Amino acid sequence: MKKRAGGILLHISSLPGPYGIGDFGKEAYSFVDFLVKAKQTYWQILPLGMTGYGDSPYQCFSAFAGNPYFIDLDDLIQSGYLTESEIQEFELSKNPHKVDYELLYKNKMEILRMAYEKAKKDIQDKLESFYSINYYWLRDFSLFMGIKTKNNGIPWLEWDEDYKNSGSDTVSDFERLNKDEIYFWVFTQYFFFNQWNRLKHYANKKGIYIIGDLSMYVSEDSSDVWANPHLFNLDDSCCPITVAGVPPDICSCEGQLWGNPIYNWDVMEEQGYSWWIQRTKMSFELYDVLRIDHFRGFESYCEIEYGAKDATCGKWVKGPGIKLFNKIKEELGDLDIIAEDLGFITEEVERLMEETGFPGMKVLQYAFDPKGDGRYLPHSFDKNCVVYTGTHDNSTIMGFIEKMPSENFQYAKKYLKLSEEEGFNWGFIRGAWGSTAYLAIAPMQDFLGLDDGARMNKPSSVCGNWTWRMDKADLTDELAKKIGELTYIYRRC
């Protein structure tokens, strides 16, 4: 890391393919090949966890488990656990350019259950070995999902009291009597991790490194909270006392109410931050570089009273600060981490960034206020940062330009020497690639010049996010050559 390089942000779900969502199949390998042709070094993705209500990869049923939606069905066909005709009986998509999570929840999971029934005797020893190796998180996840299935998918806080207590005799009886259901979830994780590890190995062998994403918080409806209530700020009935979010900012006048439970940092410190060390260690088994989302929350986090309608009443509370990262470094050594230091940044947050030495993020969409402080303008960067045209939470560049105030656009036009002939999106990409930041990244949508119809997420909105999918025809040799030439010009090869 820290060598001058370029990369593309594209989540697995946005890959093309025949089964309703991007997956670890041949189109993922084709994208790696495209990155090589385009002279890129990094492929950045979003969290790989199993999504719940709202379909956000930042609200998952487990901080450790992978998303079964990403399992390549062709691999299961080749293994003899499915047939093409069996898959064709199920509808997985109504639009090849949009993910339909409702269909996947209903039908892809049913397809995976069919595969499990065929595979379980053949691979029972492998499943048991995998379960044993990953017991520290997999037992909680598979048991949680088994009980959740029995309860028709409702949140665990709505379960009967005996099931809400993960240490109850009722839960132990369920585990003993429902081994087959529990091992279905082990099966999903076994294939998820096997397929992901093959894909990552292929990428690494080609000189492409994976930047993964770690959400600071976990979902309220997760095995993490269910199995470890002592690690969170909950009341006697296990309901959160306060939840996470951020106050009003440039993205939302009412702030962002995420709803995640707040950690009990005192207990975590008493336990030597062991949960965080396990989580970080596993992240680096999955990825080469880790972007930590909402990094400023480790210095001070915003907590909002449970049940509030928005985040306007949020209050800042001190987080664990450098103690957590010193402990992680003590246990795991030096790690390649990118800190998402966006939002309300104080001197204390800047001090934490300096203490960790982690590179921060610069987003060009925040740069072109003629009266602003200029901290996101390329001429103000040091080398220890990562520059983005935009992130998954932003408009695409073309969507951003459409809504840009005239004064701001004229400033950007002069600063970046934007022209219609080059393409405004390419002018922004050039501005990022030409900066002093050691790493420059742009979402795939910006290379394709797409408008906000291809936007990945709009913060504070629940529906319609995380659905965009790329067309297979988009990955042309001409585009790869154009990206590669720009990357060579600015010595990011």
C-alpha positions as CSV (number, residue, x, y, z in Angstrom):
1,M,0.0,0.0,0.0
2,K,0.9,3.7,-0.2
3,K,2.2,3.3,-3.7
4,R,0.6,5.5,-6.3
5,A,-2.3,3.6,-7.8
6,G,-5.9,3.7,-9.1
7,G,-9.0,1.6,-8.5
8,I,-12.7,1.2,-9.3
9,L,-15.5,1.0,-6.8
10,L,-18.1,-1.6,-7.8
11,H,-20.0,-3.8,-5.3
12,I,-20.5,-7.5,-6.0
13,S,-24.3,-6.9,-6.3
14,S,-23.8,-4.5,-9.2
15,L,-22.0,-7.1,-11.5
16,P,-24.0,-8.4,-14.5
17,G,-25.1,-12.0,-14.6
18,P,-28.2,-14.2,-15.2
19,Y,-29.3,-14.8,-11.6
20,G,-30.8,-11.5,-10.4
21,I,-27.8,-10.1,-8.6
22,G,-24.1,-9.9,-9.1
23,D,-22.3,-12.9,-7.7
24,F,-19.0,-14.7,-7.4
25,G,-19.4,-16.3,-10.9
26,K,-17.7,-15.7,-14.2
27,E,-18.7,-12.1,-14.5
28,A,-16.7,-11.3,-11.4
29,Y,-13.7,-12.9,-13.0
30,S,-14.3,-10.9,-16.1
31,F,-14.4,-7.7,-14.1
32,V,-11.0,-8.6,-12.6
33,D,-9.7,-9.1,-16.2
34,F,-11.2,-5.7,-17.1
35,L,-9.3,-4.1,-14.2
36,V,-6.1,-5.6,-15.4
37,K,-6.7,-4.2,-18.9
38,A,-7.5,-0.8,-17.4
39,K,-4.2,-0.8,-15.5
40,Q,-5.9,-0.6,-12.2
41,T,-4.5,-2.0,-8.9
42,Y,-7.6,-2.0,-6.6
43,W,-11.1,-3.3,-6.7
44,Q,-13.2,-1.6,-3.9
45,I,-16.4,-3.3,-2.8
46,L,-19.0,-2.7,-0.1
47,P,-19.6,-5.0,3.0
48,L,-20.3,-8.6,2.0
49,G,-22.7,-9.4,4.8
50,M,-26.2,-10.8,4.6
51,T,-28.6,-7.9,4.2
52,G,-31.9,-7.6,6.0
53,Y,-34.7,-5.0,6.0
54,G,-33.9,-2.2,3.6
55,D,-31.3,-4.3,1.8
56,S,-28.4,-2.2,3.0
57,P,-25.0,-3.9,3.2
58,Y,-24.4,-1.7,6.3
59,Q,-27.3,-3.4,8.1
60,C,-26.5,-7.1,8.2
61,F,-27.7,-10.2,10.1
62,S,-24.1,-10.8,11.2
63,A,-20.8,-8.8,11.3
64,F,-19.0,-12.0,10.2
65,A,-21.2,-14.0,7.9
66,G,-21.3,-13.6,4.1
67,N,-24.3,-12.9,1.9
68,P,-25.7,-16.1,0.4
69,Y,-27.1,-14.0,-2.5
70,F,-23.5,-13.8,-3.8
71,I,-23.1,-17.6,-4.1
72,D,-22.5,-18.6,-7.8
73,L,-25.3,-21.0,-8.8
74,D,-23.2,-22.2,-11.8
75,D,-20.7,-23.6,-9.4
76,L,-23.4,-25.6,-7.7
77,I,-24.6,-26.9,-11.1
78,Q,-21.0,-28.0,-11.9
79,S,-20.8,-29.7,-8.5
80,G,-24.0,-31.7,-9.3
81,Y,-26.1,-30.0,-6.6
82,L,-28.4,-28.2,-9.0
83,T,-29.6,-28.3,-12.6
84,E,-30.3,-25.5,-14.9
85,S,-33.9,-26.6,-15.3
86,E,-34.4,-26.4,-11.5
87,I,-33.1,-22.9,-11.4
88,Q,-35.3,-21.8,-14.3
89,E,-38.4,-22.7,-12.4
90,F,-37.7,-19.7,-10.1
91,E,-37.9,-16.0,-11.1
92,L,-34.9,-14.1,-9.8
93,S,-35.2,-10.8,-11.7
94,K,-37.7,-8.6,-13.5
95,N,-35.1,-6.2,-14.7
96,P,-31.5,-7.1,-15.5
97,H,-30.3,-3.7,-14.4
98,K,-32.0,-3.7,-11.0
99,V,-31.7,-6.1,-8.0
100,D,-35.0,-7.3,-6.8
101,Y,-34.3,-8.3,-3.2
102,E,-37.8,-9.6,-2.5
103,L,-37.5,-12.2,-5.3
104,L,-34.0,-13.2,-4.1
105,Y,-35.2,-13.6,-0.5
106,K,-38.0,-15.8,-1.7
107,N,-36.5,-17.7,-4.5
108,K,-32.7,-17.8,-4.4
109,M,-32.8,-19.0,-0.8
110,E,-35.2,-21.7,-1.9
111,I,-32.8,-22.7,-4.7
112,L,-30.0,-22.9,-2.1
113,R,-32.1,-25.1,0.1
114,M,-32.6,-27.5,-2.8
115,A,-28.9,-27.6,-3.4
116,Y,-28.3,-28.3,0.3
117,E,-30.6,-31.3,0.2
118,K,-28.5,-32.8,-2.6
119,A,-25.2,-31.8,-1.1
120,K,-25.4,-32.4,2.6
121,K,-24.5,-36.1,2.7
122,D,-21.7,-35.6,0.1
123,I,-20.0,-32.8,2.0
124,Q,-21.0,-33.4,5.6
125,D,-17.4,-33.9,6.8
126,K,-16.4,-30.6,5.1
127,L,-19.3,-28.7,6.6
128,E,-18.5,-30.0,10.1
129,S,-14.8,-29.1,9.7
130,F,-15.8,-25.6,8.5
131,Y,-18.2,-25.2,11.4
132,S,-15.6,-26.2,13.9
133,I,-13.0,-23.8,12.5
134,N,-15.4,-20.9,12.5
135,Y,-17.4,-21.8,15.6
136,Y,-16.7,-18.5,17.4
137,W,-19.1,-16.7,15.1
138,L,-20.8,-19.4,12.9
139,R,-22.6,-21.1,15.8
140,D,-24.3,-17.8,16.8
141,F,-25.2,-16.9,13.1
142,S,-26.5,-20.3,12.1
143,L,-28.5,-20.7,15.3
144,F,-29.9,-17.2,15.0
145,M,-30.9,-17.7,11.4
146,G,-32.5,-21.0,12.2
147,I,-34.6,-19.5,14.9
148,K,-35.4,-16.5,12.7
149,T,-36.6,-18.8,9.9
150,K,-38.9,-20.6,12.5
151,N,-40.3,-17.2,13.4
152,N,-41.0,-16.3,9.7
153,G,-38.2,-13.8,9.5
154,I,-39.4,-11.4,12.2
155,P,-36.8,-9.4,14.2
156,W,-35.4,-11.2,17.2
157,L,-36.7,-8.6,19.6
158,E,-40.2,-9.8,18.6
159,W,-39.5,-13.4,19.4
160,D,-40.9,-15.2,22.4
161,E,-38.9,-14.4,25.6
162,D,-37.2,-17.8,25.7
163,Y,-35.8,-17.4,22.2
164,K,-34.7,-13.9,22.8
165,N,-32.3,-15.2,25.5
166,S,-29.5,-16.9,23.5
167,G,-28.5,-18.8,26.6
168,S,-31.9,-20.3,27.4
169,D,-32.8,-23.9,27.6
170,T,-35.3,-23.3,24.8
171,V,-32.5,-22.2,22.5
172,S,-30.4,-25.2,23.5
173,D,-33.3,-27.5,22.8
174,F,-33.8,-25.8,19.4
175,E,-30.1,-26.3,18.6
176,R,-30.3,-30.0,19.5
177,L,-33.5,-30.7,17.6
178,N,-32.9,-28.6,14.5
179,K,-29.4,-29.6,13.4
180,D,-30.5,-29.9,9.7
181,E,-31.8,-26.3,9.6
182,I,-28.7,-25.0,11.4
183,Y,-26.5,-26.8,9.0
184,F,-28.3,-25.3,6.0
185,W,-26.9,-22.0,7.2
186,V,-23.4,-23.5,7.6
187,F,-23.8,-24.7,4.0
188,T,-24.4,-21.2,2.8
189,Q,-21.3,-19.9,4.5
190,Y,-19.2,-22.8,3.4
191,F,-19.9,-22.0,-0.3
192,F,-19.8,-18.3,0.2
193,F,-16.3,-18.4,1.7
194,N,-15.0,-21.0,-0.7
195,Q,-16.1,-19.1,-3.8
196,W,-15.0,-15.7,-2.4
197,N,-11.5,-17.1,-1.6
198,R,-11.1,-18.4,-5.1
199,L,-12.1,-15.1,-6.6
200,K,-9.8,-13.2,-4.3
201,H,-7.0,-15.5,-5.1
202,Y,-7.6,-15.0,-8.8
203,A,-7.6,-11.2,-8.4
204,N,-4.4,-11.2,-6.3
205,K,-2.6,-13.4,-8.8
206,K,-3.5,-10.9,-11.5
207,G,-2.1,-8.0,-9.4
208,I,-5.6,-6.8,-8.3
209,Y,-6.1,-6.1,-4.5
210,I,-9.4,-6.0,-2.8
211,I,-10.5,-3.0,-0.6
212,G,-13.3,-4.2,1.7
213,D,-15.6,-2.1,3.8
214,L,-16.2,-2.5,7.5
215,S,-19.2,-0.8,9.0
216,M,-18.6,0.7,12.4
217,Y,-21.9,-0.5,13.7
218,V,-23.9,-3.7,13.5
219,S,-27.6,-4.1,12.9
220,E,-30.1,-4.3,15.8
221,D,-31.5,-7.4,14.2
222,S,-28.3,-9.4,14.1
223,S,-26.8,-12.5,15.7
224,D,-24.1,-10.2,17.1
225,V,-26.5,-8.3,19.4
226,W,-28.7,-11.4,20.1
227,A,-25.7,-13.5,21.3
228,N,-23.8,-10.7,22.9
229,P,-26.2,-8.2,24.5
230,H,-23.7,-7.3,27.2
231,L,-21.5,-5.7,24.5
232,F,-24.3,-3.1,23.6
233,N,-26.1,-0.4,25.4
234,L,-29.5,-2.2,25.9
235,D,-32.2,-2.1,28.6
236,D,-33.4,-5.1,30.6
237,S,-35.7,-6.2,27.7
238,C,-32.7,-6.0,25.3
239,C,-34.1,-2.9,23.5
240,P,-31.5,-0.3,22.6
241,I,-31.4,2.7,25.0
242,T,-29.8,4.9,22.3
243,V,-29.0,4.3,18.7
244,A,-26.5,5.5,16.1
245,G,-26.7,8.2,13.4
246,V,-25.3,11.6,12.6
247,P,-26.7,15.1,13.1
248,P,-27.9,17.2,10.2
249,D,-25.2,17.7,7.6
250,I,-24.6,18.3,3.9
251,C,-26.3,15.0,3.1
252,S,-29.5,15.5,5.2
253,C,-31.2,18.5,6.9
254,E,-32.7,16.1,9.5
255,G,-29.5,14.1,10.0
256,Q,-29.3,10.4,9.4
257,L,-31.0,8.0,11.8
258,W,-29.3,4.7,11.3
259,G,-30.9,2.9,14.3
260,N,-27.9,0.7,15.1
261,P,-27.4,-0.1,18.8
262,I,-24.6,1.7,20.5
263,Y,-21.7,-0.3,21.9
264,N,-21.0,-0.7,25.6
265,W,-17.4,0.5,25.2
266,D,-16.6,0.0,28.9
267,V,-17.3,-3.7,28.7
268,M,-15.5,-4.0,25.4
269,E,-12.4,-2.4,27.0
270,E,-12.6,-4.7,30.0
271,Q,-12.6,-7.6,27.6
272,G,-9.5,-6.3,25.8
273,Y,-11.6,-5.3,22.7
274,S,-11.6,-9.0,21.8
275,W,-14.8,-8.8,19.7
276,W,-13.2,-6.0,17.6
277,I,-9.9,-7.9,17.3
278,Q,-11.8,-11.0,16.0
279,R,-13.8,-8.9,13.6
280,T,-10.8,-7.1,12.3
281,K,-8.8,-10.3,11.9
282,M,-11.5,-11.9,9.9
283,S,-11.8,-8.8,7.7
284,F,-8.2,-9.1,6.7
285,E,-8.8,-12.8,5.8
286,L,-11.4,-11.5,3.3
287,Y,-9.7,-8.3,2.0
288,D,-6.3,-6.9,1.3
289,V,-7.2,-3.4,2.5
290,L,-10.0,-2.4,4.9
291,R,-11.9,0.9,4.7
292,I,-13.5,1.6,8.1
293,D,-16.8,3.4,7.6
294,H,-17.7,6.3,9.9
295,F,-14.2,6.4,11.4
296,R,-15.0,9.6,13.3
297,G,-17.4,7.6,15.5
298,F,-14.4,6.0,17.2
299,E,-13.4,9.4,18.6
300,S,-16.9,10.6,19.3
301,Y,-20.1,9.1,18.2
302,C,-23.6,10.5,17.9
303,E,-26.2,8.8,20.0
304,I,-30.0,9.3,19.6
305,E,-32.8,8.4,21.9
306,Y,-34.4,5.1,20.8
307,G,-37.7,5.8,19.1
308,A,-36.8,9.3,17.9
309,K,-38.1,10.3,14.5
310,D,-34.9,11.8,13.2
311,A,-31.4,12.6,14.2
312,T,-31.8,16.3,15.1
313,C,-31.7,15.5,18.8
314,G,-28.4,13.5,18.6
315,K,-25.6,14.1,21.1
316,W,-21.9,13.5,20.8
317,V,-20.3,11.0,23.2
318,K,-16.7,10.1,23.5
319,G,-15.7,6.8,21.9
320,P,-12.7,4.5,22.6
321,G,-10.3,6.5,20.6
322,I,-6.7,5.4,20.1
323,K,-7.0,2.7,22.8
324,L,-8.9,0.5,20.5
325,F,-6.5,0.9,17.5
326,N,-3.5,0.4,19.7
327,K,-4.9,-2.9,21.0
328,I,-5.7,-4.0,17.4
329,K,-2.2,-3.2,16.3
330,E,-0.7,-4.9,19.4
331,E,-2.7,-8.1,18.5
332,L,-2.6,-8.0,14.7
333,G,0.3,-5.8,13.7
334,D,0.4,-3.0,11.1
335,L,-2.7,-3.2,8.9
336,D,-3.7,-1.5,5.6
337,I,-6.6,0.6,6.7
338,I,-8.4,3.5,5.1
339,A,-10.3,5.8,7.5
340,E,-13.6,7.3,6.3
341,D,-13.1,10.6,7.9
342,L,-16.0,12.5,6.3
343,G,-18.7,14.5,8.0
344,F,-18.3,16.7,11.1
345,I,-14.6,16.6,11.7
346,T,-13.1,18.1,14.8
347,E,-9.5,18.7,16.0
348,E,-9.9,15.6,18.1
349,V,-10.8,13.5,15.1
350,E,-7.8,14.9,13.2
351,R,-5.6,14.0,16.1
352,L,-6.9,10.5,16.1
353,M,-6.2,10.3,12.4
354,E,-2.6,11.5,13.0
355,E,-2.1,9.0,15.9
356,T,-3.2,6.0,13.8
357,G,-1.5,7.2,10.6
358,F,-4.4,5.9,8.6
359,P,-5.0,7.7,5.2
360,G,-8.3,9.6,5.1
361,M,-10.7,10.2,2.3
362,K,-11.1,13.2,-0.1
363,V,-14.3,13.4,-2.1
364,L,-14.3,15.8,-5.1
365,Q,-18.0,16.3,-4.9
366,Y,-17.4,18.2,-1.6
367,A,-14.6,20.4,-3.1
368,F,-16.1,23.0,-5.3
369,D,-17.8,25.6,-3.1
370,P,-16.1,28.9,-4.2
371,K,-16.4,30.1,-0.6
372,G,-15.4,26.8,1.1
373,D,-12.2,26.0,3.0
374,G,-10.8,24.0,0.1
375,R,-9.8,20.9,2.1
376,Y,-11.2,18.6,-0.6
377,L,-9.5,20.5,-3.5
378,P,-6.7,18.4,-5.1
379,H,-4.1,21.1,-4.6
380,S,-4.5,20.8,-0.8
381,F,-4.0,17.1,-0.5
382,D,-1.0,15.4,1.1
383,K,0.0,12.0,-0.3
384,N,-1.4,10.0,2.6
385,C,-5.0,10.0,1.5
386,V,-7.4,8.4,-0.9
387,V,-9.3,10.6,-3.4
388,Y,-12.8,9.7,-4.7
389,T,-14.9,11.3,-7.3
390,G,-17.8,10.1,-5.2
391,T,-18.7,7.3,-2.9
392,H,-21.7,4.9,-2.7
393,D,-23.5,7.5,-0.7
394,N,-23.1,10.3,-3.3
395,S,-24.8,11.1,-6.6
396,T,-22.9,9.9,-9.7
397,I,-20.7,12.7,-11.1
398,M,-23.2,13.4,-13.9
399,G,-26.1,13.4,-11.4
400,F,-24.1,15.7,-9.2
401,I,-23.4,18.2,-12.0
402,E,-27.1,18.3,-12.9
403,K,-27.9,19.6,-9.4
404,M,-24.8,21.7,-8.9
405,P,-25.4,25.4,-8.2
406,S,-24.2,27.4,-11.2
407,E,-21.5,29.2,-9.2
408,N,-20.1,25.9,-8.0
409,F,-20.1,24.4,-11.4
410,Q,-18.3,27.4,-13.0
411,Y,-15.6,27.1,-10.3
412,A,-15.3,23.3,-10.9
413,K,-15.2,24.0,-14.7
414,K,-12.3,26.5,-14.3
415,Y,-10.4,24.4,-11.7
416,L,-10.6,21.1,-13.6
417,K,-10.8,22.6,-17.1
418,L,-14.0,20.7,-17.7
419,S,-15.2,20.4,-21.3
420,E,-18.1,18.7,-23.0
421,E,-15.7,17.3,-25.6
422,E,-13.8,15.3,-22.9
423,G,-16.9,14.6,-20.9
424,F,-17.5,16.3,-17.5
425,N,-17.3,12.9,-15.7
426,W,-13.9,12.3,-17.3
427,G,-12.8,15.8,-16.1
428,F,-13.5,14.9,-12.5
429,I,-11.8,11.5,-12.9
430,R,-8.8,13.3,-14.3
431,G,-8.8,15.7,-11.4
432,A,-8.7,12.7,-9.0
433,W,-6.1,10.7,-11.0
434,G,-3.9,13.8,-11.3
435,S,-3.9,14.6,-7.6
436,T,-1.1,13.9,-5.1
437,A,-3.2,11.3,-3.2
438,Y,-1.4,8.0,-3.4
439,L,-4.7,6.2,-4.3
440,A,-7.5,7.5,-6.6
441,I,-10.8,5.7,-6.9
442,A,-14.0,6.3,-8.9
443,P,-17.3,4.4,-8.9
444,M,-17.9,2.4,-12.1
445,Q,-20.9,4.6,-12.7
446,D,-18.6,7.6,-13.2
447,F,-16.5,5.8,-15.7
448,L,-19.7,5.0,-17.6
449,G,-21.0,8.6,-17.4
450,L,-24.3,7.6,-15.9
451,D,-26.8,9.9,-14.2
452,D,-28.5,9.4,-10.8
453,G,-30.7,6.6,-12.2
454,A,-27.5,4.5,-11.4
455,R,-27.0,6.0,-7.9
456,M,-26.2,3.3,-5.4
457,N,-27.6,4.9,-2.2
458,K,-29.4,8.0,-1.0
459,P,-28.7,8.4,2.7
460,S,-31.8,8.7,5.0
461,S,-34.0,7.0,2.4
462,V,-35.1,3.4,3.1
463,C,-36.4,2.1,-0.2
464,G,-34.9,1.9,-3.7
465,N,-31.2,1.8,-2.8
466,W,-28.5,-0.8,-3.5
467,T,-30.2,-2.0,-6.7
468,W,-28.1,-0.8,-9.6
469,R,-26.5,-3.4,-11.9
470,M,-24.1,-2.8,-14.7
471,D,-24.7,-4.1,-18.2
472,K,-22.2,-6.7,-19.4
473,A,-21.7,-4.8,-22.6
474,D,-20.3,-1.8,-20.6
475,L,-17.0,-3.5,-20.1
476,T,-15.4,-2.8,-23.5
477,D,-11.8,-2.9,-24.5
478,E,-12.2,0.7,-25.6
479,L,-13.2,1.8,-22.1
480,A,-10.4,-0.2,-20.5
481,K,-7.9,1.4,-22.9
482,K,-9.2,4.9,-22.0
483,I,-8.9,4.3,-18.3
484,G,-5.5,2.7,-18.7
485,E,-4.1,5.6,-20.7
486,L,-5.3,8.1,-18.0
487,T,-3.8,5.8,-15.3
488,Y,-0.5,5.7,-17.2
489,I,-0.4,9.5,-17.8
490,Y,-0.7,10.1,-14.0
491,R,1.7,7.3,-13.1
492,R,-0.9,5.2,-11.2
493,C,0.1,1.9,-13.0
